Amino acid sequence: MLALARWDGPYSSTAFSLAKELAKSNRLFFIDNPITFRYFFLNFWRPQIRRRIKALLFGMNPYFIPDDHNGNFITVTPRLTLPINFLSGGNFYNTLSLINDGVLNKVLKRTVKDYSIKNFIFINCFNPFYVRRFPKGFTPKLFVYMTVDDIRHSTHIKKHGPQLEMEMMARADVVFATSRELTLLAGKYSKHAYHLPNAADISLFKTSHEQSLSVPPELSEVNQPMVIYTGNIDHRLDFDLLNELVKGNPEINFILVGPVSIDEIELKTLRAFPNVLFTGKKDLTELPSFLKHSQCAIIPFKCNTLTKSIYPLKINEYLATGTPVVATPFSDDIQTFSDIIAIAENPESFSKSIHEAIRNNSSEQESARLRFVENNTWKARVEYFWDIVNQYQHKKS
């Protein structure tokens, strides 16, 4: 599997979650999204670079097993590539793209050789910038492409991404999309597009409901009630809505858990409120404890073309803890949860829904939320994945 997100990236991803589940019953090679020379020199001090430095510079020991309990999950690091995203499309871009592909193709062929791989499928998860053509001798039984966002509106990759993704979908034997909207979009370029929604590690997040988890140090001196958001703090969030909520509810503490991926100027107003706490990035395993001690979880996304195609990972994570959820009506997929969460269209209704969620929560409602998501597991998604993929493997046999 090649993905846009790296296994040790700053936030959880569809690709990594799916890959971990696939690796429970298959040997899986998770190919790093190549690191460019520019990113390497600008981030040389980061652990993400330091742990890869020999593989990046010299191609030495590109393999790594991040989980001692699962030797089937093997990461592969290609050597450094050229930074070309800033270029305009055309012959020069395509020529440099071929050079970059050569770097990646070399490590793909090496992996096949080093591990004597004979029978495999190749999955590209939202990274159409590489492996635009398979190298000679690299012959997967099936090529699967996965789309997880509307690439036309993804800030850093929308310049070349849309055209390259169209080409990738047209090449693929099977295309999976994480939302209903993306499945419709994928259907324009592939006759074999299927909806494979996101899921959650339900067993991990259920610990919030079933066990007595300690209060995270960051929350030890924060008064209840607490309203929590977990995930990447980026351009998808409606900061006008958040500012209104925080300003209008000074008695509620708003906890934002996750890495910040936008300009700090956009957060200046929000950071100034005394009832807002930014905790920074937390490991996935830490989130149940934060949710355990919060009274409501929110998804305050903007309602626009980008978010229309989102099925957020966090919705199933929230519900698996039994926590009440309030969200904006940003996508058709979030609307499918309307029987179990509150959906609010403006600051007034959002604020009202938060208060109602906190005031009216009960053990019966918490149990109902857990029942609602009990089948939204990565195990169930992988079973569906193989149901579809095996059909196409049989057709090609």
C-alpha positions as CSV (number, residue, x, y, z in Angstrom):
1,M,0.0,0.0,0.0
2,L,1.2,3.5,-1.0
3,A,-0.6,6.3,0.9
4,L,-0.4,10.0,1.1
5,A,-0.3,9.8,4.9
6,R,2.8,8.3,6.5
7,W,2.5,5.7,9.3
8,D,4.0,8.0,11.8
9,G,2.2,11.2,10.6
10,P,0.8,13.8,13.0
11,Y,-2.8,12.4,12.9
12,S,-4.7,9.2,12.4
13,S,-5.5,8.3,8.8
14,T,-7.9,6.0,6.8
15,A,-4.9,4.4,5.1
16,F,-3.0,3.6,8.2
17,S,-6.1,2.3,10.1
18,L,-7.1,0.1,7.1
19,A,-3.5,-1.1,6.6
20,K,-3.2,-2.2,10.3
21,E,-6.4,-4.2,10.0
22,L,-5.3,-5.8,6.7
23,A,-2.0,-6.8,8.2
24,K,-3.7,-8.9,10.8
25,S,-4.3,-11.6,8.2
26,N,-1.9,-10.6,5.4
27,R,1.6,-9.5,5.0
28,L,1.4,-5.8,4.2
29,F,4.1,-3.4,3.0
30,F,3.2,0.2,3.8
31,I,5.2,2.4,1.4
32,D,6.1,5.8,2.8
33,N,4.9,8.8,0.9
34,P,8.2,9.9,-0.5
35,I,10.0,12.7,1.3
36,T,11.4,15.5,-0.9
37,F,14.8,17.1,-0.6
38,R,13.1,20.3,0.4
39,Y,11.1,18.8,3.2
40,F,14.2,16.8,4.3
41,F,16.3,19.9,4.8
42,L,13.6,22.0,6.4
43,N,12.7,19.3,8.8
44,F,16.0,17.6,9.4
45,W,15.6,17.9,13.2
46,R,12.3,16.1,13.3
47,P,12.2,12.4,14.6
48,Q,10.3,11.5,11.5
49,I,13.3,12.4,9.4
50,R,16.0,11.2,11.9
51,R,14.7,7.7,12.1
52,R,14.7,7.4,8.3
53,I,17.9,9.2,7.5
54,K,20.0,6.2,6.2
55,A,17.2,5.0,4.0
56,L,16.5,8.5,2.7
57,L,20.1,9.3,1.8
58,F,21.6,6.0,1.0
59,G,18.8,3.5,0.5
60,M,20.1,1.5,3.5
61,N,17.7,-0.7,5.5
62,P,14.5,0.8,4.1
63,Y,12.3,-1.7,6.1
64,F,10.9,-1.1,9.5
65,I,8.3,-2.9,11.7
66,P,6.6,-0.3,13.9
67,D,4.6,-2.8,15.9
68,D,6.5,-5.5,17.7
69,H,3.3,-7.5,18.0
70,N,2.6,-7.6,14.3
71,G,5.5,-8.6,12.1
72,N,3.1,-8.6,9.1
73,F,3.1,-4.8,9.0
74,I,6.3,-3.6,7.3
75,T,7.0,0.0,6.4
76,V,9.2,0.8,3.4
77,T,11.1,4.1,3.0
78,P,12.1,5.2,-0.6
79,R,15.0,7.6,-1.1
80,L,14.5,11.3,-1.4
81,T,12.6,12.8,-4.3
82,L,12.4,16.1,-6.1
83,P,10.0,18.8,-4.9
84,I,7.9,19.5,-8.0
85,N,4.4,20.3,-6.7
86,F,5.1,24.1,-7.2
87,L,5.6,23.6,-10.9
88,S,3.0,24.2,-13.5
89,G,1.7,21.1,-15.4
90,G,3.4,20.2,-18.7
91,N,6.4,18.4,-20.1
92,F,8.9,19.6,-17.5
93,Y,6.6,18.6,-14.6
94,N,6.0,15.2,-16.3
95,T,9.7,14.6,-16.9
96,L,10.5,15.3,-13.2
97,S,7.5,13.2,-12.2
98,L,9.0,10.3,-14.1
99,I,12.3,10.7,-12.3
100,N,10.5,10.7,-8.9
101,D,8.6,7.6,-10.0
102,G,11.9,6.0,-10.8
103,V,13.0,6.5,-7.2
104,L,9.8,4.9,-5.9
105,N,9.7,2.1,-8.5
106,K,13.2,1.1,-7.5
107,V,12.2,0.5,-3.9
108,L,9.0,-1.3,-5.0
109,K,11.0,-3.7,-7.1
110,R,13.6,-4.1,-4.3
111,T,10.8,-5.0,-1.9
112,V,9.4,-7.6,-4.2
113,K,12.8,-9.1,-4.7
114,D,14.0,-9.0,-1.0
115,Y,10.8,-10.7,0.3
116,S,10.4,-13.0,-2.7
117,I,6.8,-11.7,-3.3
118,K,5.0,-13.6,-6.0
119,N,1.3,-12.9,-5.4
120,F,0.2,-9.5,-4.4
121,I,-2.3,-6.6,-4.9
122,F,-1.2,-3.0,-5.0
123,I,-3.3,-0.3,-3.2
124,N,-2.8,3.4,-3.7
125,C,-4.6,5.4,-1.1
126,F,-5.0,9.0,-2.2
127,N,-1.5,9.4,-3.6
128,P,-1.8,9.7,-7.4
129,F,1.5,11.5,-7.6
130,Y,3.5,8.3,-7.7
131,V,3.5,5.0,-9.5
132,R,1.8,6.6,-12.5
133,R,3.0,3.5,-14.4
134,F,4.1,0.2,-12.9
135,P,7.8,-0.6,-13.4
136,K,8.8,-3.6,-15.5
137,G,8.6,-6.7,-13.4
138,F,6.2,-5.2,-10.9
139,T,2.9,-7.1,-11.7
140,P,0.2,-6.9,-9.1
141,K,-2.8,-9.3,-9.5
142,L,-5.0,-6.3,-8.9
143,F,-4.6,-2.5,-8.7
144,V,-6.9,-0.8,-6.2
145,Y,-7.2,3.0,-5.8
146,M,-8.7,4.6,-2.7
147,T,-9.9,8.2,-2.5
148,V,-10.5,9.8,0.9
149,D,-11.1,13.5,0.1
150,D,-12.2,15.7,-2.7
151,I,-8.7,16.3,-4.1
152,R,-10.0,19.3,-6.1
153,H,-10.3,21.2,-2.8
154,S,-7.4,19.7,-0.8
155,T,-5.2,22.7,0.0
156,H,-1.7,21.4,-0.6
157,I,-2.4,18.9,-3.5
158,K,-5.1,20.4,-5.6
159,K,-2.7,21.8,-8.2
160,H,-1.9,18.5,-9.9
161,G,-4.0,16.1,-7.9
162,P,-7.3,16.3,-9.8
163,Q,-5.8,15.3,-13.2
164,L,-3.5,12.7,-11.7
165,E,-6.3,11.1,-9.7
166,M,-8.6,10.9,-12.7
167,E,-5.8,9.1,-14.5
168,M,-5.3,6.8,-11.5
169,M,-9.0,5.9,-11.2
170,A,-9.2,5.1,-14.9
171,R,-6.3,2.7,-14.6
172,A,-7.4,1.0,-11.4
173,D,-9.2,-2.4,-11.5
174,V,-11.3,-1.3,-8.4
175,V,-11.8,2.1,-6.8
176,F,-13.0,2.6,-3.2
177,A,-14.2,5.9,-1.8
178,T,-14.8,6.8,1.8
179,S,-17.9,8.9,1.4
180,R,-21.1,8.8,-0.8
181,E,-20.2,12.0,-2.5
182,L,-16.7,10.7,-3.4
183,T,-18.2,7.5,-4.7
184,L,-20.4,9.5,-7.1
185,L,-17.3,11.5,-8.2
186,A,-15.2,8.3,-8.7
187,G,-18.0,6.8,-10.8
188,K,-17.3,9.4,-13.5
189,Y,-13.9,7.8,-14.1
190,S,-14.3,4.2,-13.1
191,K,-17.1,1.7,-13.7
192,H,-15.9,-0.2,-10.6
193,A,-16.3,2.4,-7.8
194,Y,-17.5,1.3,-4.4
195,H,-18.4,3.0,-1.1
196,L,-16.0,1.9,1.7
197,P,-16.8,4.3,4.6
198,N,-14.4,5.0,7.5
199,A,-14.6,3.1,10.7
200,A,-13.0,3.1,14.2
201,D,-11.1,0.9,16.6
202,I,-14.3,0.3,18.5
203,S,-12.6,-1.9,21.1
204,L,-10.1,0.9,22.0
205,F,-12.7,3.7,22.3
206,K,-15.2,1.5,24.2
207,T,-12.7,1.5,27.1
208,S,-13.9,5.1,27.7
209,H,-17.3,3.7,28.5
210,E,-16.4,0.5,30.2
211,Q,-13.3,1.3,32.2
212,S,-12.3,3.9,34.8
213,L,-9.7,5.9,32.9
214,S,-7.7,8.5,34.7
215,V,-8.0,12.2,34.0
216,P,-5.4,13.4,31.5
217,P,-3.0,15.8,33.1
218,E,-4.1,18.6,30.8
219,L,-7.6,18.4,32.1
220,S,-6.8,18.0,35.8
221,E,-7.5,21.6,36.6
222,V,-10.2,22.2,34.0
223,N,-13.7,22.6,35.3
224,Q,-16.7,20.7,33.9
225,P,-18.6,20.8,31.7
226,M,-16.1,20.1,28.9
227,V,-16.9,20.0,25.2
228,I,-14.2,18.3,23.1
229,Y,-13.0,18.2,19.5
230,T,-10.4,15.7,18.4
231,G,-8.5,15.7,15.2
232,N,-6.6,17.9,12.9
233,I,-7.1,21.6,13.5
234,D,-7.2,22.8,10.0
235,H,-9.1,24.6,7.2
236,R,-12.1,22.3,7.5
237,L,-13.1,23.8,10.9
238,D,-15.6,26.7,11.0
239,F,-13.7,29.1,13.2
240,D,-16.5,31.7,13.1
241,L,-18.8,29.1,14.6
242,L,-16.3,28.1,17.2
243,N,-15.6,31.7,18.2
244,E,-19.4,32.2,18.6
245,L,-19.8,29.0,20.7
246,V,-16.9,29.8,23.0
247,K,-17.9,33.4,23.4
248,G,-21.5,32.6,24.1
249,N,-20.8,29.8,26.6
250,P,-18.2,31.1,29.0
251,E,-19.3,28.4,31.6
252,I,-18.2,25.6,29.2
253,N,-14.6,24.7,28.6
254,F,-13.8,23.8,25.0
255,I,-11.0,21.3,24.6
256,L,-9.3,21.0,21.2
257,V,-7.1,17.9,20.9
258,G,-4.9,17.5,17.8
259,P,-2.1,19.1,15.7
260,V,-2.5,22.6,14.3
261,S,-2.2,22.7,10.5
262,I,-3.2,26.3,9.8
263,D,-1.7,29.7,10.2
264,E,-1.8,30.9,13.8
265,I,-3.4,34.1,12.7
266,E,-6.7,32.2,12.2
267,L,-6.5,31.0,15.8
268,K,-5.6,34.3,17.4
269,T,-9.2,35.1,18.5
270,L,-10.0,31.5,19.7
271,R,-6.7,31.2,21.7
272,A,-7.6,34.5,23.6
273,F,-10.7,33.0,25.3
274,P,-10.0,31.7,28.8
275,N,-12.4,28.7,28.3
276,V,-10.4,27.2,25.4
277,L,-7.6,24.7,25.7
278,F,-5.4,23.4,22.9
279,T,-3.7,20.2,24.0
280,G,-1.6,19.6,20.8
281,K,-1.2,16.2,19.2
282,K,-2.1,13.1,21.1
283,D,-1.7,9.4,20.3
284,L,-4.9,7.6,19.3
285,T,-4.6,5.5,22.4
286,E,-4.9,8.6,24.6
287,L,-8.1,9.9,23.1
288,P,-10.5,7.6,25.0
289,S,-9.3,9.2,28.3
290,F,-10.0,12.7,27.0
291,L,-13.5,11.7,25.8
292,K,-14.2,9.9,29.1
293,H,-14.0,13.1,31.0
294,S,-15.8,15.3,28.4
295,Q,-19.6,15.8,28.4
296,C,-20.1,16.4,24.7
297,A,-18.0,15.9,21.5
298,I,-18.3,18.2,18.4
299,I,-17.6,18.2,14.7
300,P,-17.8,21.9,13.8
301,F,-16.9,21.6,10.1
302,K,-17.6,24.2,7.5
303,C,-20.4,23.3,5.0
304,N,-18.6,23.6,1.6
305,T,-17.6,21.5,-1.4
306,L,-14.6,20.0,0.4
307,T,-16.4,18.9,3.6
308,K,-19.4,17.6,1.5
309,S,-17.2,14.6,0.6
310,I,-16.0,13.9,4.1
311,Y,-16.9,10.8,6.3
312,P,-14.9,11.8,9.4
313,L,-13.0,9.1,11.3
314,K,-13.9,10.8,14.5
315,I,-17.7,10.2,14.4
316,N,-17.4,6.5,15.1
317,E,-14.7,7.1,17.7
318,Y,-16.9,9.6,19.5
319,L,-20.0,7.3,19.5
320,A,-17.9,4.3,20.6
321,T,-17.3,6.1,23.9
322,G,-21.0,6.8,24.4
323,T,-20.4,10.5,24.3
324,P,-23.1,12.8,22.9
325,V,-22.2,14.4,19.6
326,V,-23.2,17.6,17.9
327,A,-22.1,18.3,14.3
328,T,-22.8,20.7,11.4
329,P,-24.7,19.2,8.4
330,F,-21.5,19.2,6.3
331,S,-22.1,16.0,4.3
332,D,-24.6,13.3,3.3
333,D,-22.6,10.8,5.3
334,I,-22.9,12.8,8.6
335,Q,-26.7,13.0,7.9
336,T,-26.9,9.2,8.1
337,F,-26.1,9.6,11.8
338,S,-29.0,12.0,12.4
339,D,-30.9,9.5,14.5
340,I,-28.1,9.3,17.1
341,I,-26.4,12.7,17.0
342,A,-27.6,16.3,17.0
343,I,-27.1,18.2,13.7
344,A,-27.1,22.0,14.0
345,E,-27.0,24.5,11.2
346,N,-26.0,27.7,13.0
347,P,-24.3,28.9,16.2
348,E,-27.6,29.3,18.1
349,S,-28.9,25.8,17.3
350,F,-25.4,24.4,17.8
351,S,-25.1,26.0,21.3
352,K,-28.6,24.8,22.2
353,S,-27.8,21.2,21.1
354,I,-24.7,21.2,23.2
355,H,-26.6,22.2,26.3
356,E,-29.4,19.7,25.6
357,A,-26.8,16.9,25.0
358,I,-25.1,17.7,28.3
359,R,-28.3,18.1,30.3
360,N,-30.2,15.1,28.9
361,N,-27.5,12.5,28.6
362,S,-28.2,9.1,30.2
363,S,-26.8,5.6,30.4
364,E,-29.6,4.4,28.1
365,Q,-28.5,6.9,25.4
366,E,-24.9,6.0,25.9
367,S,-25.7,2.4,25.3
368,A,-27.7,3.3,22.2
369,R,-24.7,5.1,20.7
370,L,-22.5,2.1,21.3
371,R,-25.0,-0.2,19.7
372,F,-25.3,2.1,16.7
373,V,-21.6,1.9,15.9
374,E,-20.8,-1.7,17.0
375,N,-20.5,-2.8,13.4
376,N,-18.5,0.2,12.2
377,T,-15.2,-1.5,12.8
378,W,-12.1,-1.7,10.6
379,K,-12.5,-5.5,10.7
380,A,-16.0,-5.2,9.1
381,R,-14.5,-2.8,6.5
382,V,-11.7,-5.2,5.6
383,E,-14.2,-8.0,5.2
384,Y,-16.2,-5.9,2.7
385,F,-12.9,-4.9,1.0
386,W,-12.0,-8.5,0.4
387,D,-15.6,-9.3,-0.7
388,I,-15.2,-6.8,-3.6
389,V,-11.5,-7.4,-4.3
390,N,-11.9,-11.2,-4.5
391,Q,-14.6,-10.8,-7.2
392,Y,-12.2,-8.9,-9.4
393,Q,-9.3,-11.2,-8.7
394,H,-11.4,-14.2,-9.9
395,K,-12.3,-12.3,-13.0
396,K,-8.7,-11.6,-13.9
397,S,-7.6,-15.2,-13.1
